[in-house]
């Protein structure tokens, strides 16, 4: 289990190039990690029990294989979120319910039997690993995501920046966001990709 602490920021497509060329991301502090396509299938019951309990369950397909991820409700405010997260490698795209044992599964056991694919996200992620040396130092993954959320034949665009704390003081996230925002139009975003998927299915928060 890991505690995921990240700051989500929204941007319009015309701000992508200014972000990529920002002096901070071009500096020696930032190491470009490349880009990859991420395909994600989110699961829930027909009654949306996971959404009701603010739990997210997905299977991610990336170039190196498949990963099953479970996230709990956590805290979210002003784009900053803190959530418990578990990840397991999978041999295929099929969800593994046995991994959701009593140690990891926060809901009623009977819910697991009713889990079905619910909606998908499909996006390209570019990453930088930033060694921030500001007033509150930290190691931060800077991830630019562009793509869409897809549910029931409907789509919502994804164009967002995620600053995830890997080590150090979480206040470093806001320091980095403030610096980037001086030349790039960034807006705090509280809605996760999963929440946007539920909106497409008529299940707003």
Backbone bond lengths (Angstrom), bond angles and torsions (degrees), N, CA, C in turn:
res aa  C-N    CA-C-N  psi(-1)  N-CA   C-N-CA  omega(-1)  CA-C   N-CA-C  phi
1 X - - - 1.455 - - 1.513 110.03 -
2 X 1.325 115.78 140.32 1.455 121.54 176.90 1.518 108.54 -130.51
3 X 1.314 116.13 151.06 1.456 121.27 173.47 1.520 107.14 -95.90
4 X 1.319 115.81 112.15 1.460 121.27 -179.80 1.523 109.12 -87.11
5 X 1.325 116.08 121.10 1.460 121.78 176.62 1.514 108.07 -120.64
6 X 1.318 116.71 117.05 1.458 119.34 -176.93 1.520 111.21 -146.47
7 X 1.315 114.22 158.27 1.457 122.47 176.71 1.517 107.49 -118.31
8 X 1.339 116.13 122.28 1.461 121.51 -178.60 1.520 109.65 -101.26
9 X 1.324 116.14 132.23 1.456 122.83 -179.48 1.525 109.17 -130.50
10 X 1.318 116.47 134.40 1.459 121.71 179.72 1.523 109.74 -96.21
11 X 1.333 115.92 147.45 1.452 120.98 175.82 1.510 108.98 -146.79
12 X 1.324 116.47 157.52 1.456 121.04 176.94 1.525 109.27 -87.05
13 X 1.337 118.24 158.27 1.470 120.30 -177.94 1.521 114.22 -56.24
14 X 1.346 117.67 -30.40 1.465 118.49 -178.97 1.529 112.88 -74.16
15 X 1.342 116.83 -5.11 1.463 120.46 177.27 1.531 112.82 -99.32
16 X 1.330 116.73 -0.19 1.466 120.25 -178.03 1.525 111.39 -66.16
17 X 1.320 117.54 -47.68 1.467 119.87 -179.26 1.527 112.35 -65.46
18 X 1.358 119.05 -43.58 1.468 118.18 173.89 1.526 113.06 -57.67
19 X 1.332 116.96 -34.07 1.464 119.73 177.56 1.525 110.64 -67.67
20 X 1.328 116.85 -49.16 1.469 120.36 -178.39 1.526 111.97 -58.68
21 X 1.323 115.85 -35.82 1.465 120.06 -176.22 1.525 112.98 -92.53
22 X 1.332 117.61 6.39 1.466 120.34 -179.92 1.530 109.72 -59.92
23 X 1.331 117.91 137.51 1.472 120.85 -178.56 1.525 114.05 -53.23
24 X 1.338 117.90 -33.27 1.461 119.54 -179.58 1.529 111.09 -64.68
25 X 1.334 116.48 -42.72 1.461 119.99 -178.95 1.523 112.33 -77.82
26 X 1.323 116.27 -13.05 1.463 120.99 176.03 1.522 111.89 -96.76
27 X 1.324 116.75 -2.82 1.461 120.96 -175.92 1.524 111.38 -84.49
28 X 1.334 115.37 172.55 1.465 120.62 178.54 1.526 111.78 -70.06
29 X 1.331 116.76 -15.82 1.471 119.80 177.90 1.524 112.17 -69.72
30 X 1.331 116.52 -23.96 1.463 121.63 -174.06 1.524 110.67 -110.21
31 X 1.313 116.21 125.08 1.462 121.90 176.89 1.528 108.80 -108.18
32 X 1.337 115.89 118.29 1.462 120.32 -179.31 1.520 109.66 -70.29
33 X 1.334 116.01 128.71 1.463 121.58 -175.89 1.527 113.14 -101.60
34 X 1.331 117.10 -0.29 1.460 120.53 -179.52 1.516 112.14 93.94
35 X 1.332 115.35 -170.87 1.461 121.35 -179.50 1.523 109.76 -133.73
36 X 1.320 115.33 155.79 1.461 120.68 176.22 1.520 109.84 -155.38
37 X 1.330 114.73 153.18 1.456 120.47 177.29 1.522 108.79 -86.54
38 X 1.328 116.25 134.88 1.460 122.57 -179.80 1.526 109.30 -120.85
39 X 1.329 116.21 119.23 1.461 122.83 176.89 1.522 108.08 -108.23
40 X 1.316 117.47 126.07 1.460 121.65 -174.56 1.520 110.95 -128.52
41 X 1.319 115.97 134.71 1.460 122.15 173.58 1.526 108.42 -114.67
42 X 1.338 116.04 122.48 1.465 121.68 -179.99 1.530 109.97 -98.33
43 X 1.329 114.82 143.21 1.462 121.47 -176.81 1.523 111.18 -114.74
44 X 1.333 114.61 147.93 1.462 121.70 172.19 1.523 107.64 -161.43
45 X 1.310 116.46 176.53 1.462 121.34 176.28 1.528 109.31 -91.14
46 X 1.328 118.33 165.90 1.469 120.07 175.58 1.528 112.81 -59.27
47 X 1.320 116.57 -23.08 1.477 121.06 178.92 1.533 112.06 -93.84
48 X 1.321 116.78 2.86 1.469 122.87 179.57 1.532 112.23 57.19
49 X 1.323 115.62 47.56 1.464 120.56 179.86 1.526 112.29 -65.22
50 X 1.325 117.58 -35.58 1.466 119.51 179.99 1.521 110.44 -67.40
51 X 1.333 116.03 -44.38 1.464 119.20 178.62 1.520 110.82 -59.42
52 X 1.340 116.48 -41.98 1.463 120.82 -178.56 1.518 111.56 -61.76
53 X 1.332 116.71 -29.11 1.465 121.21 -179.63 1.526 112.43 -102.77
54 X 1.327 116.44 10.25 1.470 122.97 177.21 1.537 111.30 55.36
55 X 1.321 114.71 44.32 1.463 122.42 175.89 1.523 108.04 -114.73
56 X 1.326 117.16 139.65 1.463 121.61 178.83 1.525 109.42 -120.84
57 X 1.332 115.54 134.37 1.464 121.98 178.58 1.520 108.01 -131.92
58 X 1.323 116.93 125.92 1.465 119.78 -177.55 1.523 110.25 -143.90
59 X 1.336 114.64 161.51 1.458 122.88 167.47 1.520 107.00 -118.90
60 X 1.322 116.00 125.27 1.475 122.24 -178.15 1.525 109.98 -106.16
61 X 1.320 115.45 132.16 1.464 122.26 175.11 1.523 107.80 -106.67
62 X 1.319 116.57 119.91 1.452 122.53 175.87 1.524 108.38 -132.09
63 X 1.310 116.59 175.84 1.463 120.28 -172.63 1.522 112.74 -57.28
64 X 1.319 117.33 -33.01 1.466 121.31 -175.59 1.529 113.76 -88.01
65 X 1.337 118.31 -4.61 1.453 120.04 179.50 1.517 112.99 142.33
66 X 1.331 115.70 -148.23 1.464 122.26 -175.62 1.531 110.33 -123.92
67 X 1.336 115.23 144.18 1.461 121.27 178.59 1.526 108.91 -133.56
68 X 1.326 116.10 129.63 1.463 121.97 173.28 1.521 108.58 -96.33
69 X 1.332 116.33 130.53 1.466 121.29 -175.86 1.522 110.45 -129.05
70 X 1.321 115.42 135.41 1.460 122.87 174.50 1.519 108.08 -121.44
71 X 1.337 116.39 127.97 1.459 121.52 178.29 1.522 109.57 -124.09
72 X 1.335 116.04 138.91 1.458 120.96 177.83 1.525 110.32 -92.27
73 X 1.328 116.18 178.33 1.465 121.02 -171.76 1.518 112.88 -64.14
74 X 1.327 118.06 -51.44 1.454 121.53 178.47 1.517 113.60 63.86
75 X 1.339 114.45 -156.44 1.462 122.08 -178.77 1.523 108.36 -123.38
76 X 1.333 116.20 145.22 1.460 120.37 -179.96 1.520 109.09 -147.07
77 X 1.337 116.58 127.05 1.459 121.12 179.16 1.518 109.97 -161.47
78 X 1.336 116.25 131.57 1.453 121.01 176.55 1.514 113.89 58.38
79 X 1.337 116.61 30.90 1.453 121.21 -179.26 1.515 114.10 89.38
80 X 1.352 117.71 -16.38 1.465 121.50 -179.39 1.525 109.48 -90.57
81 X 1.326 116.50 130.67 1.459 120.39 178.94 1.518 110.40 -131.80
82 X 1.335 114.73 148.20 1.470 122.91 174.38 1.521 106.99 -131.25
83 X 1.326 116.15 118.60 1.460 120.57 -176.62 1.523 109.93 -140.57
84 X 1.337 115.22 146.47 1.457 119.57 170.16 1.523 108.50 -77.88
85 X 1.328 115.66 141.11 1.459 120.60 -174.28 1.526 110.03 -141.45
86 X 1.332 115.96 135.13 1.467 122.06 174.03 1.524 108.52 -121.61
87 X 1.322 116.54 139.65 1.461 121.54 178.36 1.529 110.32 -131.26
88 X 1.342 115.29 141.96 1.465 121.33 177.44 1.529 109.06 -137.58
89 X 1.319 118.76 135.06 1.468 120.13 172.96 1.525 110.05 -71.50
90 X 1.328 116.09 144.56 1.461 121.95 178.33 1.523 110.00 -121.56
91 X 1.322 115.90 155.76 1.462 120.79 177.99 1.523 111.68 -83.96
92 X 1.339 117.17 -19.39 1.462 121.41 -179.08 1.522 108.71 -150.18
93 X 1.327 115.57 -176.48 1.462 120.42 -179.06 1.527 112.70 -79.10
94 X 1.320 117.89 -2.63 1.464 122.10 -178.20 1.525 110.98 -78.90
95 X 1.319 115.95 129.32 1.457 120.67 -179.65 1.533 110.25 -64.61
96 X 1.324 116.78 144.00 1.466 122.66 -179.16 1.525 108.83 -110.47
97 X 1.325 116.40 101.46 1.460 120.81 -177.00 1.518 112.38 -70.17
98 X 1.328 117.76 -23.87 1.461 120.21 -179.25 1.533 111.69 -65.88
99 X 1.320 116.44 -23.70 1.464 119.68 177.49 1.526 111.60 -71.08
100 X 1.325 115.98 -21.55 1.466 121.04 -178.15 1.523 109.02 -89.95
101 X 1.323 115.84 65.81 1.460 120.63 -178.67 1.527 110.46 -84.01
102 X 1.325 116.18 -176.60 1.467 120.34 -175.11 1.522 112.72 -64.50
103 X 1.320 117.04 -21.47 1.461 120.31 178.60 1.525 111.72 -73.88
104 X 1.344 116.53 -28.26 1.456 120.32 -174.17 1.528 113.65 -112.15
105 X 1.316 117.23 -29.00 1.464 120.80 -173.44 1.522 110.21 -85.95
106 X 1.348 118.82 116.71 1.464 120.88 -173.69 1.526 114.30 -89.14
107 X 1.343 117.81 -2.00 1.456 120.90 -173.74 1.528 111.18 -113.80
108 X 1.329 115.59 -179.96 1.462 121.70 178.25 1.531 109.83 -60.20
109 X 1.329 116.09 137.86 1.464 121.18 -179.00 1.527 112.07 -58.93
110 X 1.325 117.55 -32.45 1.463 120.84 -176.09 1.520 112.22 -66.47
111 X 1.325 117.26 -21.63 1.459 120.93 -179.15 1.519 110.93 -65.35
112 X 1.322 117.05 -34.79 1.465 120.73 -175.30 1.527 112.53 -59.27
113 X 1.317 116.87 -34.44 1.465 120.45 -177.61 1.524 112.48 -67.87
114 X 1.329 117.29 -17.08 1.464 121.43 -176.51 1.526 113.40 -105.78
115 X 1.333 117.18 9.56 1.459 119.67 -177.94 1.527 111.36 -70.95
116 X 1.338 115.58 135.25 1.460 122.87 179.74 1.523 109.53 -137.94
117 X 1.352 118.20 155.92 1.469 119.62 171.61 1.523 109.57 -59.12
118 X 1.321 115.94 136.98 1.463 120.73 -171.47 1.533 111.99 -116.71
119 X 1.317 117.15 -52.35 1.465 122.24 177.72 1.518 108.43 -159.39
120 X 1.337 115.43 173.30 1.463 120.82 -174.68 1.523 111.43 -131.21
121 X 1.315 115.25 155.28 1.462 121.35 166.53 1.523 107.78 -124.88
122 X 1.316 115.14 145.08 1.466 122.15 -177.97 1.524 106.47 -140.33
123 X 1.335 116.56 110.19 1.461 118.16 -177.15 1.523 111.55 -150.24
124 X 1.323 113.84 159.91 1.460 122.39 174.98 1.526 107.60 -98.62
125 X 1.332 116.16 131.54 1.464 121.07 -179.48 1.525 110.13 -116.28
126 X 1.328 115.16 126.05 1.466 121.95 170.74 1.521 108.21 -106.33
127 X 1.332 117.14 137.70 1.463 120.41 -175.23 1.521 112.49 -128.66
128 X 1.328 113.87 144.48 1.455 123.02 169.11 1.527 107.26 -127.62
129 X 1.311 117.43 143.55 1.460 121.68 172.59 1.517 107.03 -104.95
130 X 1.319 115.51 115.83 1.462 122.04 -171.02 1.519 111.23 -108.56
131 X 1.314 116.48 123.07 1.464 121.90 172.21 1.528 107.70 -93.56
132 X 1.318 115.47 92.46 1.454 121.56 -175.15 1.522 109.94 -80.29
133 X 1.338 115.06 127.37 1.466 120.70 -177.03 1.523 110.74 -118.10
134 X 1.328 116.40 37.45 1.453 120.78 -179.59 1.515 112.23 -82.28
135 X 1.323 115.95 -158.22 1.469 120.61 -179.57 1.526 111.12 -60.29
136 X 1.338 115.47 -34.83 1.469 121.47 176.54 1.527 107.92 -120.73
137 X 1.333 118.06 92.46 1.464 121.40 -174.17 1.528 112.11 -64.47
138 X 1.321 114.74 155.35 1.457 119.61 177.20 1.513 111.43 -173.52
139 X 1.310 115.07 160.38 1.463 122.27 173.38 1.521 106.82 -101.43
140 X 1.329 116.58 121.82 1.462 121.71 -170.16 1.522 110.38 -128.65
141 X 1.326 115.62 132.73 1.462 120.31 170.10 1.523 107.94 -89.58
142 X 1.316 116.12 121.91 1.458 122.73 177.89 1.525 107.09 -101.85
143 X 1.327 117.69 115.60 1.465 121.70 -175.00 1.523 110.22 -122.75
144 X 1.317 116.06 122.93 1.460 122.76 175.82 1.527 108.27 -102.49
145 X 1.332 116.70 118.67 1.462 122.25 -177.88 1.523 110.42 -112.30
146 X 1.346 116.43 130.52 1.461 122.11 176.81 1.527 109.22 -135.79
147 X 1.328 116.58 124.77 1.454 120.23 179.64 1.509 110.68 171.84
148 X 1.348 116.42 -137.12 1.448 119.61 -178.81 1.526 112.05 -152.95
149 X 1.344 113.32 155.52 1.461 122.70 168.23 1.520 106.11 -98.14
150 X 1.340 117.58 133.77 1.464 121.75 -174.96 1.526 109.35 -126.95
151 X 1.340 115.99 128.28 1.468 120.73 178.05 1.518 109.24 -152.49
152 X 1.319 116.70 125.04 1.457 120.90 174.69 1.509 114.28 55.91
153 X 1.324 117.70 37.48 1.455 121.09 179.59 1.515 114.46 79.96
154 X 1.315 117.73 2.26 1.466 121.97 178.63 1.520 109.42 -111.01
155 X 1.335 115.89 156.74 1.463 120.70 -176.32 1.521 111.03 -136.36
156 X 1.323 114.94 151.00 1.460 123.15 168.25 1.522 107.36 -130.09
157 X 1.336 117.75 138.32 1.466 119.36 -178.77 1.523 112.17 -73.78
158 X 1.314 115.43 151.21 1.465 123.47 172.06 1.517 107.80 -116.18
159 X 1.303 116.72 122.64 1.460 122.16 171.25 1.525 105.83 -150.55
160 X 1.318 115.69 95.65 1.458 119.68 -171.54 1.516 111.28 -150.26
161 X 1.317 113.70 160.83 1.458 122.19 178.30 1.520 107.88 -118.56
162 X 1.336 116.47 129.50 1.459 121.33 176.38 1.522 109.04 -115.01
163 X 1.321 115.44 125.81 1.461 122.15 174.87 1.522 106.86 -106.44
164 X 1.325 116.98 108.60 1.464 120.94 -176.83 1.521 110.53 -108.95
165 X 1.330 115.61 127.75 1.460 121.15 -179.45 1.527 109.93 -77.09
166 X 1.326 116.21 120.50 1.460 121.83 176.82 1.525 111.38 -97.60
167 X 1.322 116.53 -30.47 1.464 122.26 177.74 1.518 108.20 -163.91
168 X 1.343 116.29 151.58 1.455 120.31 176.40 1.516 113.52 103.04
169 X 1.324 115.25 -158.25 1.458 123.97 -173.98 1.527 109.77 -90.41
170 X 1.343 117.18 129.91 1.460 119.28 -177.95 1.527 112.69 -64.61
171 X 1.320 118.14 -18.57 1.463 119.91 176.71 1.521 111.50 -65.70
172 X 1.329 116.47 -17.44 1.464 120.44 176.20 1.526 111.11 -61.60
173 X 1.321 117.38 -31.12 1.459 120.65 -179.46 1.523 111.01 -60.62
174 X 1.328 116.49 -46.32 1.457 119.94 -179.32 1.522 111.16 -69.28
175 X 1.321 117.21 -34.96 1.467 119.70 177.32 1.525 110.72 -61.35
176 X 1.318 116.52 -44.44 1.466 120.46 178.72 1.527 110.37 -65.36
177 X 1.329 117.03 -43.37 1.462 120.62 178.69 1.521 111.35 -60.35
178 X 1.327 116.88 -41.62 1.465 120.49 179.75 1.523 111.18 -63.31
179 X 1.325 116.82 -40.11 1.461 120.02 179.83 1.525 111.06 -67.57
180 X 1.319 117.32 -45.90 1.466 120.42 179.39 1.524 111.36 -62.83
181 X 1.339 116.38 -35.82 1.463 121.43 -175.79 1.521 113.38 -70.37
182 X 1.312 117.40 -12.34 1.465 119.67 178.52 1.522 111.74 -66.54
183 X 1.331 117.15 -28.36 1.469 120.19 -178.90 1.526 113.22 -127.58
184 X 1.329 117.76 -7.71 1.466 121.94 178.95 1.527 108.32 -122.49
185 X 1.325 116.80 133.51 1.464 120.91 -179.11 1.530 109.59 -77.73
186 X 1.324 116.14 104.12 1.459 123.18 -178.49 1.524 109.86 -122.27
187 X 1.332 116.39 138.57 1.462 122.08 -178.83 1.530 108.63 -126.30
188 X 1.346 118.76 130.55 1.469 119.59 177.18 1.522 111.41 -56.36
189 X 1.327 116.26 138.40 1.462 121.04 -179.83 1.517 110.91 -125.88
190 X 1.333 117.21 119.03 1.468 121.33 -178.91 1.524 112.78 -91.39
191 X 1.335 117.87 -18.47 1.465 120.41 -176.78 1.524 110.18 -84.08
192 X 1.323 116.42 121.67 1.461 120.94 176.94 1.526 109.75 -73.86
193 X 1.326 116.23 169.81 1.469 119.88 175.66 1.522 109.99 -61.47
194 X 1.331 116.92 -38.03 1.462 120.26 178.37 1.526 111.42 -63.37
195 X 1.310 117.38 -42.38 1.460 120.33 179.65 1.520 111.15 -62.08
196 X 1.334 117.03 -37.08 1.461 120.06 177.91 1.528 111.01 -68.61
197 X 1.329 116.33 -34.26 1.455 119.06 175.09 1.520 111.97 -62.91
198 X 1.318 116.20 -42.44 1.464 119.91 178.29 1.527 111.46 -65.10
199 X 1.310 117.32 -34.71 1.467 119.90 177.38 1.525 110.37 -61.64
200 X 1.335 116.39 -41.17 1.461 119.76 177.94 1.522 111.49 -61.42
201 X 1.322 116.10 -28.24 1.461 120.64 -179.52 1.526 112.30 -92.83
202 X 1.340 115.94 11.53 1.454 119.88 178.11 1.506 113.96 76.15
203 X 1.345 116.39 25.75 1.467 121.63 -178.59 1.532 110.05 -122.76
204 X 1.340 118.35 65.95 1.466 119.71 179.88 1.511 111.46 -68.96
205 X 1.363 114.11 162.42 1.475 118.84 178.27 1.520 109.98 -65.63
